[in-house]
Amino acid sequence: MLNVMRKHAGSWMIKVILFAIVIVFVFWGVGSFRSRQASKVATVNDEIIAVSEFRRAYNNLIDQYRQRFGENLNDGMLEMLKVKDQALNQLIDRAIVLQEARKLDLRVTDDEMAESIMSAPVFQTNGTFDNRRYRRLLAQIHLTPEEFEEDQKNTLLAQKLTRVVAGAAKVSDGEARLWYDWQNASVSIDTVLFEPDRYKDIDPSAQEIAAYYDEQKENYKTDPMVKARYVMFDPEAFKGEVAVAEDEIVDYYDSNTDEFKTEKTVEARHILIKLDPGADEEADNAARAKAEDIAKMAKEGKDFAELAKTYSEGPTREKGGYLGKFQKSQMVKPFADKAFSMAPGEISDPVKTQFGWHVIKVESVEDATTKTLEESKDRIVATLKQRKARNLAYDRAEQFYETCYEKESLVDNAKTFNLPVMEAGSFTRNGPEALGNAKGPFAKAAFALEKDEISDIQDIGGRYYVIQTTEIIKAAVPELDAVKTRVRKDLIRKMQTDKAREEAEAMSADLAAGKTFEESAGAHGVAIKHTGLFKRNTPIPDIGSDPQVTQAAFQLASSGDTSKNPVKGAAGYYLLRLVEKKSPAADGFESEKESIKAMLLQQKQRTVMQDWIDARKADSEIKIEKSYLE
């Protein structure tokens, strides 16, 4: 057992280990799901990649894509992205890296591994490693502490090897300058656009719709779905069972004193006379003299807010210089030091900061305070009750989960525990709408299960769930009648797009035959628009971000050159003419050089590492079980 768990775990570990042994040898038996998890997806130099590893990598990738694409993610996109291939390739790369690290006798100690886990903020409460939180979070991602710690050790080992392999990579100033020039070059172009929407008289026949449907059936495939039921443990339902003792309140107050402190605040106005950081002594003296004159007027009784509106050069001028209430740490040091030394109603002599010269008027001061134990008692009780209720809810969920061995046991155990079993119905990877914000994590957990499998305890939205997937509904192609409206709409769009491409190609042919850009555009009824200058990484004026148009524009060499073929952009088909190509100013490179070199170094290190892995792959014996990629 690894050190982090030796040092920070309690009797729960024995319970987990014994429970695992009971499950494997008594309830699941040979040929069960758990034994199948140990079967392989692939072997790399005789080292097995297990199904459980593959499923975890696959689900992690899906989760990443869901965060990126949201509810637009569907089964067709997953196939297009080849997520299964990605997951398996990641695991193969990882296996090769770890094998090579061991050959080089690189090692990660238990202490290194423990330190990396205990120092991770995600596993901490109030800056201290929290074993209970650690267990809960691992349960959410279907990992035991032992599995996670082994993974963490392997991650650290891979990082050590990466430093060995890619550590020699360097980036020269010349490489950085080439990238700077490439990235910051700019062009301006003339464009004409053939938009599909301009072709209105398109009405496909029933035969054309049927033929299009036959060609594109896979695009109308339904998303895979599952049906699931679950038992939920809501901490709110356990609050009536918890009590908070007086000594617990006192202990919490003493251990978390910062929570009950309120820093000193000052409410103030100011008048700023701006001064450039590189200003000479003459300019500095002039700005100070102006600020002194204003301070004198304010001290003689003139309205400070009106003086600010008249003389201040800062952003609060129109508000009479009003800054509101602020803590000392929120202002630059010279300004804060002065403001926090003043009494209400006092007006300062000029104070210099990097922004210029300030005249300050303090409106009010609220001294730092610390709430007493009595004043804080209700808040502490609420916090401790919430914490205890969450712990009690998790303990009850754990008791329930530990007796769920077979597919019928979730329902039977719910009766024993007098708990309702909720039916989620059928849903896609977006999750059941009835669960609101919890639907995404719920769906992720449910889709990770085999039919009738029961999940680990899931912490979703502050509640704990034990989920059972009761039916897996595979993606299917519907009959034409069920999607006919959608098919017709898609076909019309395709025909419009084809028409736009054909007309753009006709104009391209005109240009190749010697017609001018203006003549050809007029003949085809499209307007010429000028973009002005833009860079590779900036939106195109009046067009927006369109990578295909940007790429084609920067491929044009000389002023007057036109694109040889239509460019398919987001809005339709474009033809381009280069107006100007401009190199970046040389004096901007020095200020960006170091950040560019750092970015290029990371890219180079990744490339070096991947090339190194690919070379080792070529010399490795890799066998893939094809059934897992079907």
N, C-alpha and C positions, 0 to 999 in steps of 0.2 A: 504494500500500500504506500502511496506517495506521501511525501512529507506534509504537503499542505493539508491533506485530510487527516493525517495522524495528529497534527498539531491543533486542528480547528474543528474536527468532527467529534460527535459524541456517539451515544449508543445507536443512533439512527443508522450508522454505517453497517453495523452488524445486522440490523433489521433488513437493510437493502440487500446485503449479500445473501443472507439466509433466504429471503424472499425469492431472489433470482434463482437460487439453487432449487427451491421448491417448484418454481414455475417450470424450469427446464426439465427436471427429472420426473415430476409427478403429473403435471397438467397438460403440457404441450406434447411431449412424446415425439417419437421419430416421425418425420414427414409432416410435422405441423408447420405453421407459419414461422414460428421462431427458429425452427431448424432450417427452414428454407432461407432465412435471413443470412445464415452462415454460408450459403452457397455462393458461387462466384459469378461475377460479371466478366472478369478478364483475369489473366495472369500476366505478370511482367517479370521475366526471368524467374519463373516458378513462384513468384510471390503473388498471393491471391488478392484481388480487389473484390470485396464482399458486396452483396446486394445492398446491405444496410448502408455502406459507404456511398454507393452509387445513388441510392434514393435520397440520402441527405444532401449530396452535392447537387442533384437535380432539383430538389425542392428549394435549396438556397438560391439557385439561379432563377427559378420561377419567381421567388420572392423579390429578387432584385429587379426583374423585368416588370413585375406588377407595380413596384414603386415608381418605375420609370414611365410605364404606359397607362397605369391605372385601369379603369374598366374597359379600355380598348383592347387589352390583352385577351386573346382568344386562342383556341386550339390551332387555327391556321397560322397564326403568328408564331406559335411555339414550334410548329413544324418548319416554318420558313427560317427561323433562327437556329434550327438544329440544336435545340437545348440538350437533348440526350447526348449528341456527339460532343458538345461542349463539356458536359459534366464528366463523361468518360475520359476525354482528353486531359482534363484537369487532373483527374485521379492517376492517369498513366504518367503524366509529367511529375506529379508529386512522388509517385513510387520510385521513379528513376532518380530524382533528386535525393531522396532519402537513402537509396541504395548506394549512391556515389558518396554521400556524406559519410556513411559508415565505412566505406572502403578507405576513405581518407582519415578514419579514426577521429572524426569530429564528434563531440559529445555535448549533451546538455545535462547538467546536474539536476537533481530533484530540487535543490535550493533555488537554482535559476528559474526553473519552471514555477515553483511556488511563489517566488517574488513577482513574476510576470502576472500571475493570476490575482494575487492579493493586492497588487498595486493598480489593477484595472478599476477605474471609477465605476464601471457598470456593476461591479460586485461589491461596492462599498455603500455603507450608510453613515452619514456624517463623517466621512473621511476614513472610516475603519472597515476592514474586511468583514462582511456579513455572511456567515455561512448559510443562514436560512435563505437569504436573497439569492445566493449562489445556487443553491439547490433548485429554487423555484424557476430561475431563469433557464437553467439547463433542462429542466423538465419541459419547458415551453418548446425547446428545439429537439426534443426526443433524445436527449443525451444523458447518460449517467455521469457522475463526477469522474469515474475512472476513465471512461471513453474520452471525455473532454480533456482531461489532464494528459492523456497519451497524445491526443491531437495537438495540444499546446506544445508539448515537448517536441513533436515532429515539426511544428511551425517554427519554433526557435532553432531547431537543427537546420531546417531549410534556409533560414535567414543567415546562419553562419556560413553555409556553403555559398550562398549568393555573394556574400562579402568577399569570399575567397576567389570566386570565379570572375565576378564583375568589378572587383575592387581596383583593378589596374586601368579601367576605362578613364580616358581623359578627354576634355574638350578644349580646343585651342581658341584663342581670340579670333583667328581667321574663320573658324567654323561658325562661331557666334555671329560674326559680322555678316557672313553669307546668309545666315538665317534671318538676321535683322533686315537686311536689304530685301530679301524675298518676302518676308511677312509685311513689311511696311511700304512696299511699292504700291502705287495707285494708278488707276486707269479711269478714263471717261469714255463712254460709248454712246452711239446712237442705236436705238432699238426699234424694231417693229414687232408687233405681237398679233398672232393669229389665235384668237380665243375660241374654244369650242362652243361657248354659249352663243356665238353670233350666228350659228347655223340652227335655225328654228324649225325648218320644214322637214323633220325626220320622223317617220312613223313606221316602225318595223312591222312586218307581217307576222302572223302566228307561226309560220314555218321558220322564219328567221329567229324568232324568240326561242322556239324549241331547239333549233340547231345550236344557238348560243348556249342554252342551258346544258345541252349534252357536252359541249366543249369545256364548260366552266363548272361542272357539277361540284367539284371539290371546294369551290369558293362558297358554296351554300350549305356546306356541312354544318350541322348543329354543334355547339360546344359540348364537350363531355360534361356530365353532371353526376352528382351523387345525392343520395338521400341519407340523412343522418338523424340520430336522436341523441339526447344529451341530458346529463344531470348537472345542475348549476349550484354552486355554493357562493352565495352573496354575503360578503362581510357585514352588510347592513342588517341582515337577518340574525346575526349573532351578537349584536351590540347589547341586547337585553340580557345576555348570559355573562357579560364581563363586568367586573368591578375594579375600581382603582383605589388602592390603599393610600393612606396619607404619606407613608414613607416613600412610596413610588413617586408621588408628586414632588416631594422635596428633592429626591435624588435626581429627577429629570431637570428640575429647576437649577440645581447646583451644577449639573453636567452640561447644560446648554445655555449658559448665561448670555451668550451673544444674541440669542433669539429675543431676549427681553430688553435689549439696549436700544435706545434711539439716539443717534448721533446729533450733535449740535448743528443747528441750521441758522443761516442768516438770510434775511430777505433784503434785497438791495436793488438800487438802480446804478447805472454808470454812464459816463460820457467818454467815448473813445475818440482820440485823435490818432489816426492810423500812421504807422511808420514802417517802411519797408525794412526787412531784416538787414539788408546790406547798405542801409542809408548812411551817409557820411555824418560827421559831427555837426556840421552846419544845419543839416535837415533835422537832426535829433534835437538840437537846441531850439530850433524854430517850433517844432511840435510841442516840446516841453513848455515853452513860453506861452503858447496858445492854451495849453491845458491849465497852466497856472492862472491865466486871466479868467478862464471859465470857473475854476475853483474859487477864485476871489469873489466873482459875482454870486456864486451859490452861497458862499458863507455870509455875504452881505444881505441875504434874504430873498434873492430872486428864485422863482419857482424852478426847482431842479428838473422836473419833467419837461417844462417848456424850454429850458436851456438845452436839454438833450435833444429835443425835436429840432432845435435850431442849429446846434453845433456838432452833435455826435456823428461820427462816420461809421458806426457799427450797425449790425443788423437789427438792434432793438431801438433804433432811433425813433421810428413811428410810434412805439409804445412808451415813449418818454424814458427810454433807457432801462425799462423794467426787466429784471432778470428773474423775478420770482424767488422762491426759497430754494436754497441749495446747501449741500454738505461741502465741507472743506475739500474733500477729494475730487469734487466735480469741477473745480476751477484750477487754472494754472497757478503755480506756487506763489509768485509775488503778489498776484491779485488776492488769492485766498488768505495768505498770511496777513495782509493789511485788513481785509474785510472782517476777518474773524478776531481782530484785535480792537475793533471799533464798537462804540455803544450806539444804541438806536438814536437816530436823528443826526448823528455825526457825519460830517463831510470831510473826505480825505484830501491831503495834498496829492499832486499827480504821482501815479504809480506806473512804472514801466514794465511791460511784458513783451513777449515776442510779437504781439499784435500792434503795439504802440503805447501811447500814454493814456492812462485812465484816471478819471475823477470818480470817486465812489461815494454814494450816499447809502448808509444803512437804514432801512426802514424798521426792521424788528429783528430780535435775536431770540431763539429758543434754545436754551441750554440742553446739553446731553442729559438724558434721563435713563434710569433703569427701572422697569416695572417691578413692583414688589411681588413676592410670592403670592400674596392674597389677590393682587390685581391680575396675576397671570394664571390663577388656579383653574378657571373655567377652560381656558385655552389648553392648558396642559392635560386636563382630564379628557377633553375631546380628542387630543392627539393620541393619548395612551389608549383610550377606548377603541379608536380606529385601528391602532396597531394591534391590540389584543384581539379585536374582532377578526382582522385579517389572518392572524396566526391561528385562531380557533377555526376559521373557515378552511384554511389550508389543512389543518390537522384532521378535520372531519372529512375533507376530500381525500386525504391520504388513507384514512381508515376505510373509506368506501372503495377507493381504487385497489387497495391491496387484496380485496376479496373478489375482484372481478377477474375471473380466470377464463371463462368461456363466453360464447356469444349471448347466451341467455342470461348470464349472470348480471349484466347491467340492470335489466328490468327486475330480476328477482331481488338483487341487493337494494334497489331503490325501494321496493316494498318493505324489506327488512328495516331499512333506515327511515322509512316513512317519508320518502322524498318523491316529488313528481318527476316523471320522465317526459321531457319536452321533445316534440317532433319538429324538426327543422324543415321537413318536406324536401323537395328536390331543388338543387341550386347549382349554378356554375362556379367557376373559380372566383367569381366576384363575391360569392357568399349570399346567404339568405337575407333579404331586405329587412325582415322583422328584427334582426339583431343590430341594426343601425351601424354605429361605428365599429362594432365588434365583428361585423360580417367578414371582413378580409382575413384577419387572423384565424377566425373560426374555419373559414373555407380552406385555408392553408393546412390546418391541422387535419381536417376531414379528408382532404384529397391525398394526404400522405398515408392514409390507412388502406389496408386491404378490406374486402367485404367482411363484415362482422367483427373486424378488429376493434379493440377498445384502446383509446388514446391514453397517453400519460396525462397527468394533471396539466391543464392549460390555463395560464394566467392571461386573461383577455379583458382589457378594460377595467381592471381592478376586481374582477370576479374570477372564480375558478370553475373550470369546466372539465368534465370527463365525457368524451365524445365517442360515439360508436357509429361507424358508417354501415348502413344496412343495405344499400344497393349502389352499384356502380353502373351508370348509364353511359355507354360509349357514344362517341360522336357518330352521327349518321347523316346521310344525304336525303333530304326530304323530296317528295314528289314535286313535279313542276307546278301543279295547281296551288300548292301551299306557299310557293315563293314567286309566283308569276309576276306580281306587281313589281317586286324588287328586281327580278330578272329583266323585265322590260325597261325599267329605269336605267339599269346598268348598261344594257345594250344601246339605248339611245345615247348615253354618255360616250360609249366606245365609238359609235358611228360619228358623233360630233367631233371627237378627238381625231379620228382618222381623216375626216374632212379638213380639219385645221392643218394636219400634217401634210396632206396632199397639196393644199394651197401654198403652204410655206415652202414645200419642195419646188413648186412651180416658180415661185419668186426666186428661189436659189438658182434655178436653171436660167432665169432671165439675167441674173447678175453674172453668171458664168458666161453667158452669151454676149456680154458687153454693155448691158443696160446699166444706167446709173442707179444708185440706191433710191434716189428721189423718184425717178421715172417708174421703177418697178413697184415701189410702195404705192404710188398713185394709181397704177394700173390694177392693183389688187385691193384697193380701197382701205389701206391701213395707214395709220398716222405714224410719223417718225417722232420719237421722243428722245430727248437728250438727258443723260443721267447726271452729269457732273462727275467729279472725281470720287472714287471709293477704293477701299483696300480689300484684300482677300478676306479679312476677318470682320468686316463691317457690312451692314445692310446696304443694298443698292438703292440709291434715291429713287422714290416712286415705284420701286419694285419690291423691296424688302429683302429678306434673307432668302437667297435662291442659289444653292451651291453649284448647280449645273450651269447657270448663266454666268456666275462668277468665274468658274473654271474656264469656260469658253472665252470669256472676255480677256483673261490674262494669257491665253494662248495666242491671241492676235499679236503680230510682231510690230507692224509699222502703221503709222497714221493712214487711214483710208482703207486698210485691210478689212474684208468682210468675212463672216463665218461661212465656211464652204458648205455646211449642211445646217438645217434647222436645229435649234437647241431646244430640247423639251424641258421647259421650266414648270414651276408650280401652276402658273396661270394659263399655260398653253405653249405654242411653239414660237420661238423668237428667231429673228435674224439680227445679227449684230454688225456694227461698223465701228472700228477703233477711231476715236478722236484724238486721244492723248494718252501717253504712258509716261509716268513720272517716278523717278527714283526718290527714296526718302532723304531727308536732310541728314548729313553726316554727323552733326553735333548731337543728335539724340541717342547715338549708340552707347556712349560712355555711361550714361545714367542707367541704361538697361542691361549693360553687358553681363554683370554678375548673375542677375536673375535668369537671363537667357542661357548662360553657361550651366546653371544649376538645372534648368529644365531639360536642356539637351543631354546633360550627363545622365539624368534619370532615364531618358529615352534610350541612350546608348547602352546603359547598364541592362535595361530590359532586353534589348536586342542581343547583346552579348550572351546573356543568360539563356534566352530562348534558342539561339544558335547552338549553344553548348548542349542544351537538352536535346535538340533535334539530332545532333551528332551522336549522342548516347543512345537515342531511340533507334537510330539506324543500326547500331551494333547490338541491340537488345532483342530478346525473343518475346514478342507480345502476341498473346492469343486472346481473342475477343469472343465471348458467347453471343452470337448474332441475335439470339432471341430477345436480348435486352435493348436492341436498337430497332426493333421492328415496330 
